[in-house]
Amino acid sequence: MKNKEKSRIKWNVGKLLIVLAIILFIIVSGTVILFYEELKIINSIKKIASEKPIYYMEVDGDYHFEDFLKSGGASSDKAVSAFLTKKISKGFYSVDVKESRPACSTI
């Protein structure tokens, strides 16, 4: 292989790496911008009791309560979970929520 050909290959590989880095930057930046509130919430979760599963989290953002009421509310915990999962994930994924025994949360 000639030096000129090696240089051209290095240049093409370099351009490819730059393009890939830019695409990765755009994807990561877009994800952070799109899920900023959710990432803040996840970062705030702390376990506050060692003997029981009691956690604390701080939610500073949209609770989607108005959208929930406009959609007609829900008739079960499963429907509430499905609504919130769709809102929180921005429609990118869904979770098959199963009915569970009663539990509690404090807001």
Summary of the structure (lengths in Angstrom):
residues: 107
radius of gyration: 22.9
end to end distance: 68.8
largest distance: 73.4
contacts: 186
relative contact order: 0.07
helix: 55%
strand: 7%
